[in-house]
Amino acid sequence: FKSALIYFSLADVPLNSYNLVHNSGDVFGMAVFSGRTGNGSSYAFVSEFNSYPFVDAGPDDTICANTSLALNGIVGGGSVTGSWGGTGYGSFSSGSTALINTYVPSPLDSLVSPIELILSSTGPCPVQRDTLVLWVEPAPIVSASADQTVCANNATVLLNGSVTGGASTGVWTTLGSGTFSPDSLTLNATYIPSAADTMAGTVTLVLTSTNYGSCNPESDSMVVTITNIPYTDAGPPSVSVCENNPDVALNGNVSGITTTGKWTSSGTGIFSPDNLTLNATYQPSPADVSAGTVTLYLESTGNGQCNPAIDSITVVFTAAPVVNAGSNIIQCTNEPTIQLSGAVSGPTTTGQWSGGAGIFSPNDSTLNAIYTPTAAEIAGSVLFLTLTSTNNGGCSAENSTVQIQFVSPPFANFNFTEECLGNSTAFTNFSLPGFGSIVSWEYDFGDGNSDTLSSPSHTYGAPGTYTVTLITTTNVGCSDTVVKPVNVWALPVADFVYTSSCVGSNLVIDFTDTSTVAGDVINYWYYDFGGMGSVTAENPSQLFTGSGNFTITHIVSTVHGCLDTIVTVITIPPRPNAGFYYNTDNGLNVGATFDFVDTSSNSTSWYWEFGDANTSTIQNPSNTYFANGTYVVTQYVYDAFGCVDSISTTITINTVTTEIVTLIPNAISPNGDGKNDVWKLPFIQLLYPQAVVEIFNRWGQRVFYSEGYADPWDGTYEGTAVPQGTYYYVIDLKNESQPDPFKGTILILNQR
């Protein structure tokens, strides 16, 4: 029993309106309240009644055979239950009595389509039915084809998928990471596995239908099994063998899905015992060796679905060792040590000497070793040494032999002359050839110079003892050396000095030899006096008569005959002739000064005696006499050789005074006529050089001042002539013998 209360407003049910109530369900009773709940309400009850059953299966529809249909059946009226049935081969997922249900079609439904789904009412009322017509379309049928097995080195999968029924197209997907060619929409595409697929060993490929309309997509899968590949290893990428030992030991390996293989060659050699033996030996042909390389291939066999695996090894034929012991050697018995010049090239650069009883230095493994033979080997004349390569690697050792023949050396010798400096020293060769013939002479003259003539000459630039070396060499390369000291005698340096003395009217010259020589002794002297005779003394004296130029030739010689000459011209002038005259100022003064003028001839020096105990050696002297009297003046004149002449003259002096005041002029006329232009006070500079001289005008202004009197007053003041008139002087002699100054006047006349 159920009840319900529904409120309607006047807007829903207008007042005094007519309303029809329908019962579309079951039997029910209904009452109607009108008005308010508190007042003005009315109540009416409608009696119970039954409705007629009705059934609704739903609208007709179309589905795919691989989908389902949702059912929403309705049964009402007198009945509220129902049951599903029909003409199809499918099933109802919730049973046949659930009005809300799902129909799952059978694949056969698409063959008998359309089918009917029938809903029938159940209950007390008469049975009512409703039919839903359902069209069932066929579902897609997908086939990825059978699983496949491929090899990892031939792993391309040829697909042959098919899509029928409700679709004809599809798309391939992979659970791996490979790619489809030309694309994944091609049903017969090619699948190329990735490296990860190959490593995993399997990969699943899925074909899914597309363009399936209302159907659900259908899929099918296939499993691709990727088997292991064959592996071949021919050995290292390349191997080097020596051309004089070229066989190649092979050690091939085949693994994976097969363990067998075969060898082939790019050349024309053979495999031993055969080319199917993995560890065979390859014997190259001469053509292989000549070509320098050959490639050997190892290919797997018994590969099943796999492609054969191939690996190669390149055989490089290296050159055999090349050994050269050097050219045959002719060795001199005076230089028996032998410089070897071996060479080893190719795959090794080392070798070892053998065959001798002597010593290899530093050892017999040094290619350019020095070999010291035994005395017996030298005496035996011929020796053979063999150089054999070592550290040959895969090559066979090679060797070479050098022949050594011991021969007599030349005998070096020369003679020479010993010369004075400046002359050529002659060298004469006296060498003997020994074995062969002498083809070169090398002279070292000991001064940085050399020559290659057999008997050369050489001029030395300085005296001394030189070590001269001669090296002679024969046509077979043997040499000998001789060393001799050679003297070059120094030249003397001729020189002399002389002194002279007069004997009457003639001149005697004494000669003294000053010649020198380095490292030798002078034992001969010669003088030629230029027409006055000659002498062979070391330090002679010679009398020269007359005057003129005499050429003196002096020659000196050492004990080794080395000479030098000096020529000197000695000029002997005429004998000196004395003579002079003199000048003096006759004016009165404190001293009388006489100037003497030389008039002698042929003089080179002078000596004067003035008669007052004063003397002089200058040519033109002066002398001041401070006392009146008679004096004898004598002149002596000399020439360069010491000859002398003299002359004397008597002079009388009466101008000397001791009265200073008489020597002071009282007037001057500075008018430029050369007479009395200056105020002369010669006695001041003569006797009183420290005196102070002052001149004043009539107003007491000083117009002249002088310490000493080197520049006499010329009647000016500060460069301007003073006016004519009388001026006053004060002369302080600054001498104890004249303590009081001299004072007086001076008159200026005829001023310019």
PEFENBEL-V490103 format. One record per pair of residues at least 12 apart in sequence whose C-alpha atoms are under 6 Angstrom apart, sorted by the first residue. I is the first residue (numbers start at 0). J is the second residue. Records with the same first field share a line. If there is no record, write none. Layout:
I = J ; J
This chain:
23 = 76
24 = 75 ; 76
25 = 50 ; 76 ; 77
26 = 48 ; 49
27 = 47
28 = 46 ; 47
29 = 45
30 = 43 ; 44 ; 45
31 = 43
50 = 76 ; 77
51 = 76 ; 77
52 = 75 ; 76 ; 77 ; 78
53 = 74 ; 75 ; 76
54 = 73 ; 74 ; 128 ; 129
55 = 72 ; 73 ; 129
56 = 72 ; 118 ; 129 ; 131
59 = 131 ; 132 ; 133
60 = 133
61 = 133 ; 134 ; 135
62 = 135
63 = 135 ; 136 ; 137 ; 138 ; 214
64 = 104 ; 106 ; 135 ; 136 ; 137 ; 138
65 = 138
67 = 102 ; 103
68 = 101 ; 102
69 = 101
70 = 99 ; 100 ; 101
71 = 99
72 = 98
77 = 124
78 = 122
80 = 120 ; 121
81 = 96 ; 119 ; 120 ; 121
82 = 95 ; 96 ; 118 ; 119
83 = 95 ; 117 ; 118
84 = 116 ; 117
85 = 115 ; 116 ; 117
86 = 114 ; 115
87 = 108 ; 114
88 = 105 ; 108
89 = 103 ; 104 ; 105
90 = 102 ; 103
109 = 135 ; 136 ; 137
112 = 134 ; 135
113 = 133 ; 134
114 = 132 ; 133
115 = 131 ; 132 ; 133
116 = 130 ; 131
117 = 129 ; 130
137 = 164 ; 165
138 = 164 ; 165
139 = 163 ; 164 ; 165 ; 166
140 = 162 ; 163 ; 164
141 = 161 ; 162 ; 218 ; 219
142 = 160 ; 161 ; 219
143 = 160 ; 206 ; 219 ; 220 ; 221
144 = 160
146 = 221 ; 222 ; 223
147 = 223
148 = 223 ; 224 ; 225
149 = 225
150 = 225 ; 226 ; 305
151 = 225 ; 226 ; 227 ; 228
152 = 228
153 = 305
155 = 190 ; 191
156 = 189 ; 190
157 = 189
158 = 187 ; 188 ; 189
159 = 187
160 = 186
165 = 211
166 = 211
168 = 208 ; 209
169 = 207 ; 208 ; 209
170 = 183 ; 184 ; 206 ; 207
171 = 183 ; 205 ; 206
172 = 204 ; 205
173 = 203 ; 204
174 = 203
175 = 196 ; 202
176 = 193
177 = 191 ; 192 ; 193
178 = 190 ; 191
200 = 224 ; 225
201 = 223 ; 224 ; 225
202 = 222 ; 223
203 = 221 ; 222
204 = 220 ; 221
205 = 219 ; 220
206 = 218 ; 219
228 = 255 ; 256
229 = 254 ; 255 ; 256 ; 257 ; 308
230 = 253 ; 254 ; 255 ; 308
231 = 252 ; 253 ; 308 ; 310
232 = 251 ; 252 ; 310
233 = 251 ; 297 ; 310 ; 311 ; 312
236 = 312
237 = 312 ; 313 ; 314
238 = 314
239 = 314 ; 315 ; 316
240 = 316 ; 317
241 = 316 ; 317 ; 319 ; 393 ; 394
242 = 316 ; 317 ; 318 ; 319
243 = 319
244 = 394
246 = 281 ; 282
247 = 280 ; 281
248 = 280
249 = 278 ; 279 ; 280
250 = 278
251 = 277 ; 278
257 = 301
259 = 299 ; 300
260 = 298 ; 299 ; 300
261 = 274 ; 275 ; 297 ; 298
262 = 274 ; 296 ; 297
263 = 295 ; 296
264 = 294 ; 295
265 = 294
266 = 287 ; 293
267 = 284
268 = 282 ; 283 ; 284
269 = 281 ; 282
291 = 316
292 = 314 ; 315 ; 316
293 = 313 ; 314
294 = 312 ; 313
295 = 311 ; 312
296 = 310 ; 311
297 = 309 ; 310
318 = 345
320 = 344 ; 345 ; 346
321 = 343 ; 344
322 = 342 ; 343 ; 398 ; 399
323 = 341 ; 342 ; 399
324 = 341 ; 386 ; 399 ; 400 ; 401
325 = 340 ; 341
327 = 401 ; 402
328 = 403
329 = 403 ; 404 ; 405
330 = 404 ; 405
331 = 405 ; 406 ; 407 ; 408 ; 477
332 = 405 ; 406 ; 407
336 = 370 ; 371
337 = 369 ; 370
338 = 369
339 = 367 ; 368 ; 369
340 = 367
341 = 366 ; 367
347 = 391
349 = 388 ; 389
350 = 364 ; 387 ; 388 ; 389
351 = 363 ; 364 ; 386 ; 387
352 = 385 ; 386
353 = 384 ; 385
354 = 384 ; 385
357 = 371 ; 372 ; 373
358 = 370 ; 371
380 = 404 ; 405
381 = 403 ; 404
382 = 402 ; 403
383 = 401 ; 402
384 = 400 ; 401
385 = 399 ; 400
386 = 398 ; 399
407 = 433 ; 434
408 = 433 ; 477
409 = 431 ; 432 ; 433 ; 479
410 = 430 ; 431 ; 479
411 = 430 ; 471 ; 479 ; 480 ; 481
412 = 429 ; 430
413 = 427 ; 428 ; 429
414 = 426 ; 427
417 = 486 ; 487
418 = 487
419 = 487 ; 488 ; 561
420 = 462 ; 487 ; 488 ; 489 ; 490
423 = 456 ; 457 ; 458
424 = 456 ; 457
425 = 456
426 = 454 ; 455 ; 456
427 = 454
428 = 453 ; 454
436 = 473 ; 474
437 = 472 ; 473
438 = 473 ; 474
439 = 471 ; 472
440 = 453 ; 470 ; 471
441 = 469 ; 470
442 = 468 ; 469
443 = 467 ; 468
444 = 467
445 = 465 ; 466 ; 467
462 = 487 ; 488 ; 489
463 = 486 ; 487
464 = 485 ; 486
465 = 484 ; 485
466 = 483 ; 484
467 = 482 ; 483
468 = 481 ; 482
469 = 481
490 = 561
491 = 515 ; 516 ; 563
492 = 514 ; 515 ; 563
493 = 514 ; 555 ; 563 ; 564 ; 565
494 = 513 ; 514
495 = 511 ; 512 ; 513
496 = 510 ; 511
497 = 509 ; 510 ; 511
499 = 640
500 = 640 ; 641
501 = 642
505 = 544
506 = 542 ; 543
507 = 541 ; 542
508 = 540 ; 541
509 = 540
510 = 538 ; 539 ; 540
511 = 538
512 = 538
520 = 557 ; 558
521 = 556 ; 557
522 = 557 ; 558
523 = 555 ; 556
524 = 536 ; 537 ; 554 ; 555
525 = 553 ; 554
526 = 552 ; 553
527 = 551 ; 552
528 = 551
529 = 549 ; 550 ; 551
546 = 571 ; 572 ; 573
547 = 570 ; 571 ; 572
548 = 569 ; 570
549 = 568 ; 569
550 = 567 ; 568
551 = 566 ; 567 ; 568
552 = 565 ; 566
553 = 565
575 = 600 ; 601 ; 602 ; 638
576 = 599 ; 600 ; 644
577 = 599 ; 636 ; 644 ; 645 ; 646
578 = 598 ; 599
579 = 596 ; 597 ; 598
580 = 595 ; 596
581 = 594 ; 595 ; 596
582 = 594
587 = 654
588 = 655 ; 656
589 = 655 ; 656 ; 657
590 = 623 ; 624 ; 625 ; 655
591 = 623 ; 624
592 = 622 ; 623
593 = 621 ; 622
594 = 621
595 = 619 ; 620 ; 621
596 = 619
597 = 619
602 = 636 ; 637 ; 638
603 = 637 ; 638 ; 639
604 = 636 ; 637
605 = 618 ; 635 ; 636
606 = 634 ; 635
607 = 633 ; 634
608 = 632 ; 633
609 = 632
610 = 630 ; 631 ; 632
626 = 655
627 = 652 ; 653 ; 655
628 = 651 ; 652
629 = 650 ; 651
630 = 649 ; 650
631 = 648 ; 649
632 = 647 ; 648
633 = 646 ; 647
634 = 646
665 = 745
666 = 745 ; 746 ; 747
667 = 747
668 = 747 ; 748 ; 749
669 = 750
670 = 749 ; 750 ; 751
677 = 712 ; 713
678 = 711 ; 712
684 = 708
687 = 732
688 = 707
689 = 707
690 = 706 ; 707 ; 731 ; 732 ; 733
691 = 705 ; 706 ; 730 ; 731
692 = 704 ; 705 ; 730
693 = 728 ; 729
694 = 727 ; 728
695 = 726 ; 727
696 = 726
702 = 716
723 = 747 ; 748
724 = 746 ; 747
725 = 745 ; 746
726 = 744 ; 745
727 = 743 ; 744
728 = 742 ; 743 ; 744
729 = 741 ; 742
